[in-house]
Amino acid sequence: MLFGLDGVEIGLIIVFLCLFGGILSGFPVAFAIGGAGVISFGIIAALDSAGILIHQAIDTGSAMYAELISQGVKADTISIFRYPELPRAAEPVFVGGWEQAMDRNLSFIVNRINERVLAGQSIETLLAVVMFVLMGITLERSKIANDLLTTMARVFGPLPGGLAVSVVVVGAFLAASTGIVGATVVTMGLLSLPTMLRNGYSPQLATGVIAASGTLGQIIPPSIVIVLLGTLAGDLYSAAQETRAQVAGCTDALTYLGEPAVVSVGTLFQAALLPGIMLAILYGLYAFGYALLNPSKAPAVALGESGNEPVTRREAFTWFLGVPVALIAGVILLGQVNVIGNQYIVVDSFSDAGQTASLRTNVSDDCAASMIELHGQETWDQALAEQAVIDEAGGVAEAQKLTEQERTEIFAQRVADAAPIGSGIATGFLLLALILTTARGVSPSANPTPLLVGGAGVLLALLADILLISPVTTPGWTMIFLGLPLAMTLYGCRYAAGILGKNELLRVVFPPLVLIVAVLGSILGGITNPTPAAALGAGGAIMLAAYRKLQDQEKSGAIIIWATFAIIVMILVGINFDLRVNQEGAAIENWIAFVVAKGAYLFAIFGILYGCWVLMRGKVLTPIVRETAKVTSMVFTILIGSQLLNLVVISFGGEEYIQGFLKSFDNEFTVFLIVMLVLFVLGFVLDFLEIIYIVIPIVGPVIYGGTFDPKWVTIMIAVNLQTSFLTPPFGFALFYLRGVAPKEVTTGHIYKGIIPFVLIQVVGLGLLWAFPSVVTILPALIGQ
């Protein structure tokens, strides 16, 4: 053996050195990865052909190996790390020769590119990357960060460390609206860094908080990292659990686990929200604490009046906290007593199928023993009892066609049980009521009459729902009954919008906030998957940027505003009316609704096209499209190059060697801790994209093949990867900030500034490790 190392170990070293050298060569990373794969394969093939690389494999024909198998040890758990005393057999790293390995690699790379780049199930999800990048770059070019930083600095500036806290708040806000680290760091570096330095802030704190806050886009959804990591994690978890089930003696993962082995990007967005907010809070607490301990290095700064109407503490408490909390609590309380609730009364033509047992019990003895070990004896006994009851009743009841009388009885029962107020109407008018109360708090001296009219409209709408609208009322009559209350409420809301528009904070925050709620709400609420939500975000960002451009040109943005309302009308009509007018006997009200929805759709499309024309005329659209193409091309080129590098590692047994080492540890936590430490160290020299596509596919079958929740595993990896932007020497956030920082800010200032925030991220990982429910609680609540 060369240098006393196994041939596979030398091959792994060669691959890493070629990859590291390729990155340092100055070539674009996307091409350096693929080139490293080709060069490393050539070197390993040459050494193998010369007989220099020898792999000491376990001799599967030896008596000791046969004895282990006879004792019931699984063949896939036997490795040189767990059983170093087993006899070895020397063999080349390419067992069938490098020609066969190259032929297999070429076939695999074509198949993988077809599955993961050109076609396949994951392509639709990967399209979300393009849309989110377009959304982020468009919002960045619309100068939303300029307004946010100025406004937040006025809000938080008078506090100790207030400018640093404002940077954290804006960083979290931009993370949820753009998710692009480079754009966020550069923008905040250009706008806030000179202001912080001019007001006596420490260069270390200023640069550290800007770089760290800019990386929040990698964890706060919608995050490109979560999209890319989620598509990979879903495949790895499904395959790993299927293998685990078969090793346990079961036929499939559904039988063994009692639930499907799936994890979606939408679920990971839900899981990532609280950890992202937690990191932002930790950053803000550090900045505030640093200012308290070092007031001269992070002084309070008053950046001028905002021009908003003065509001007393009592008025602020009443209208910004007391009344909104009372309204929301009232709706929740009425929902608990079934005054507000579901009014779904549609009866299917078939009955529901009977309930099955919580676990499949008709399995082999080996599978049963494994399931008892996994779920516990009590759960298994409960499943057996459930199955016994089902068997006594003649088996699981199949769905049967209901008679007309049965359907009538079920329909009558559902009508009787329906809540007096529909949850949709209650939620909609609650949101309108909150607009009215917020406007009252923003300007207590304004004429309250229109707001009172709007409030009366809300009460009248609820009263009309109770007295005039029932579950069997058609959507057309419902709109007629709610016409007057809705008109009164919208009259008050229009007046309220004028008041809110004069408030600097709301004027700046509200438009992007609506876009964030629309995109994230549709994903987190399970309404749609990330790709349509990303398309909605991209269209909304174009309209928002166009409206901002028209404002800068002192032109009317009425078309953009009306197009936004058209989208809202289209969604509401689609939810409340049956637009399948091609069916025989379609009601006239559905035809009217179809015409309205079609008109709203066409006007919305016109609004988006008009927004594109405004941006193109303002010479903004071309750079947006060019930058979007550049970023997405880099992502997909790295994906292709990393697939090639992965196949090289697989071809000489490197993947199996690494997985064998990890499987040699009996403790699952130890294995995951080792992987996390390796990822943290690799973050110093590799970008998150390289780690996702090169390292995760190798270690994924091990860390996703155990008992850990896949959502927790994925979010832990995502938070860990976030440090790759901050850790020198190749932290991208450091490069971005260095490029825009003033001359008096040195690289040493930047490196010293990010150290506390790297430690904060490590603390954040520790908190997620100690309290996994921070990750899992939101998906569990939304799932219920």
DAKA-V600467 format. One record per backbone hydrogen bond with DSSP energy under -1.0 kcal/mol. NH is the residue of the N-H (numbers start at 1). CO is the residue of the C=O. If there is no record, write none. Layout:
{{NH;CO} {NH;CO}}
This chain:
{{4;1} {5;2} {7;54} {10;6} {11;7} {12;8} {13;9} {14;10} {15;11} {16;12} {17;13} {18;14} {19;15} {20;16} {21;17} {22;18} {23;19} {24;20} {25;21} {31;28} {32;28} {33;29} {35;31} {36;32} {37;33} {38;34} {39;35} {40;36} {41;37} {42;38} {43;39} {44;40} {45;41} {46;42} {47;43} {48;44} {49;45} {50;46} {51;48} {52;47} {55;91} {57;55} {57;89} {59;87} {60;58} {62;59} {66;62} {67;63} {68;64} {69;65} {70;66} {71;67} {72;69} {73;68} {77;74} {78;75} {83;79} {86;83} {89;57} {91;55} {97;94} {101;97} {102;98} {103;99} {104;100} {105;101} {106;102} {107;103} {108;104} {109;105} {110;106} {111;107} {112;108} {113;109} {114;110} {115;111} {116;112} {117;113} {118;113} {119;114} {126;122} {127;123} {128;125} {129;126} {131;127} {132;128} {133;129} {134;130} {135;131} {136;132} {137;133} {138;134} {139;135} {140;136} {141;137} {142;138} {143;140} {144;139} {147;143} {148;144} {149;145} {150;146} {151;147} {152;148} {153;149} {154;150} {155;151} {156;152} {157;153} {159;156} {161;298} {162;159} {165;161} {166;162} {167;163} {168;164} {169;165} {170;166} {171;167} {172;168} {173;169} {174;170} {175;171} {176;172} {178;174} {179;174} {184;180} {185;181} {186;182} {187;183} {188;184} {189;185} {190;186} {191;187} {192;188} {193;188} {196;192} {197;193} {198;194} {199;195} {200;197} {201;196} {202;297} {206;202} {207;203} {208;204} {209;205} {210;206} {211;207} {212;208} {213;209} {214;210} {216;213} {218;215} {219;216} {220;216} {227;223} {228;224} {229;225} {230;226} {231;227} {232;228} {233;229} {234;230} {235;231} {236;232} {237;233} {238;234} {239;235} {240;236} {241;237} {242;238} {243;239} {244;240} {245;241} {246;242} {247;243} {248;244} {249;246} {250;245} {256;252} {257;253} {258;254} {262;260} {268;264} {269;265} {270;266} {271;267} {272;268} {276;272} {277;273} {278;274} {279;275} {280;276} {281;277} {282;278} {283;279} {284;280} {285;281} {286;282} {287;283} {288;284} {289;285} {290;286} {291;287} {292;288} {293;289} {294;290} {297;294} {301;157} {316;312} {317;313} {318;314} {319;315} {320;316} {321;317} {322;317} {323;318} {325;321} {326;322} {327;323} {328;324} {329;325} {330;326} {331;327} {332;328} {333;329} {334;330} {335;331} {336;332} {337;333} {339;334} {340;334} {341;421} {351;400} {354;397} {363;361} {368;364} {369;365} {370;366} {371;367} {372;368} {373;369} {374;370} {375;371} {376;372} {380;376} {381;377} {382;378} {383;379} {384;380} {385;381} {386;382} {387;383} {388;384} {389;385} {390;386} {391;387} {392;388} {393;389} {394;391} {395;390} {402;349} {407;403} {408;404} {409;405} {410;406} {411;407} {412;408} {413;409} {414;410} {415;411} {416;412} {417;413} {418;414} {419;342} {421;339} {423;341} {426;422} {427;423} {428;424} {429;425} {430;426} {431;427} {432;428} {433;429} {434;430} {435;431} {436;432} {437;433} {438;434} {439;435} {440;436} {441;437} {442;438} {443;439} {446;443} {452;448} {453;449} {454;450} {455;451} {456;452} {457;453} {458;454} {459;455} {460;456} {461;457} {462;458} {463;459} {464;460} {465;461} {466;462} {467;463} {468;464} {469;464} {473;470} {478;474} {479;475} {480;476} {481;477} {482;478} {486;482} {487;483} {488;484} {489;485} {490;486} {491;487} {492;488} {493;489} {494;490} {495;491} {496;492} {497;493} {498;494} {499;495} {500;496} {501;497} {502;499} {503;500} {507;503} {508;504} {509;505} {510;506} {513;509} {514;510} {515;511} {516;512} {517;513} {518;514} {519;515} {520;516} {521;517} {522;518} {523;519} {524;520} {525;521} {526;523} {527;522} {528;522} {533;529} {534;530} {535;531} {536;532} {537;533} {538;534} {539;535} {540;536} {541;537} {542;538} {543;539} {544;540} {545;541} {546;542} {547;543} {548;544} {549;545} {550;546} {551;547} {552;548} {553;549} {554;551} {555;550} {561;557} {562;558} {563;559} {564;560} {565;561} {566;562} {567;563} {568;564} {569;565} {570;566} {571;567} {572;568} {573;569} {574;570} {575;571} {576;572} {577;573} {581;579} {583;580} {586;583} {591;587} {592;588} {593;589} {594;590} {595;591} {596;592} {597;593} {598;594} {599;595} {600;596} {601;597} {602;598} {603;599} {604;600} {605;601} {606;602} {607;603} {608;604} {609;605} {610;606} {611;607} {612;608} {613;609} {614;610} {615;611} {616;612} {617;613} {618;614} {619;616} {620;615} {621;615} {624;620} {625;621} {626;622} {627;623} {628;624} {629;625} {630;626} {631;627} {632;628} {633;629} {634;630} {635;631} {636;632} {637;633} {638;634} {639;635} {640;636} {641;637} {642;638} {643;639} {644;640} {645;641} {646;642} {647;643} {648;644} {649;645} {650;646} {651;647} {652;648} {653;650} {654;649} {657;653} {658;654} {659;655} {660;656} {661;657} {662;658} {663;659} {665;662} {671;667} {672;668} {673;669} {674;670} {675;671} {676;672} {677;673} {678;674} {679;675} {680;676} {681;677} {682;678} {683;679} {684;681} {685;682} {686;682} {691;687} {692;688} {693;689} {694;690} {695;691} {696;691} {698;695} {699;695} {700;696} {702;699} {703;699} {704;700} {713;709} {714;710} {715;711} {716;712} {717;713} {718;714} {719;715} {720;716} {721;717} {722;718} {723;720} {724;721} {725;722} {726;723} {727;723} {730;684} {733;725} {735;731} {736;732} {737;733} {738;734} {739;735} {741;737} {745;742} {750;746} {751;747} {752;748} {753;749} {754;750} {758;754} {759;755} {760;756} {761;757} {762;758} {763;759} {764;760} {765;761} {766;762} {767;763} {768;764} {769;765} {770;766} {771;767} {774;771} {775;772} {776;772} {777;773} {780;776} {781;777} {782;778} {783;779} {784;780}}
